[in-house]
């Protein structure tokens, strides 16, 4: 049984694998372009709730009550 062709074929396959690994290493070392993935953005900054000042809350309440009252006063269309 002649093993030389088998060994030569295995070496050729190993060389191809080494080239593929080297190419993947080159690609992974290049800096990433564009927006980072969403999971990285969310983890980077915590969510903050927006808070209304007391004056803004009063103003909003007054406007909503006025809007509600105007809707109640409109005549119903038959």
Residue, then its C-alpha position, 0 to 999 in steps of 0.5 A: x500500500x502506497x501512503x505517499x499520495x495520501x500524505x501529499x493530499x493531507x498536506x495540501x488540505x492542511x495548507x488550504x486550512x491554514x490559508x483559510x484560518x489566516x484569512x479569517x484572522x485578518x478579517x477579524x482584526x480589521x476595525x468594525x465600521x458602522x453602528x455597533x450592534x444593538x446589544x452593545x448600545x443598550x448595555x452601554x447606557x442605562x435607560x433613564x425615565x423622563x420626569x416632568x417638573x411640577x409646573x409642567x405637570x400642572x400645565x399638562x393636567x390643565x390642558x388635558x382637562x380643557x381638551x376633555x371638556x371641549x369634547x364633552x360639549x360638542x353636539x352629537x351628530x345624528 
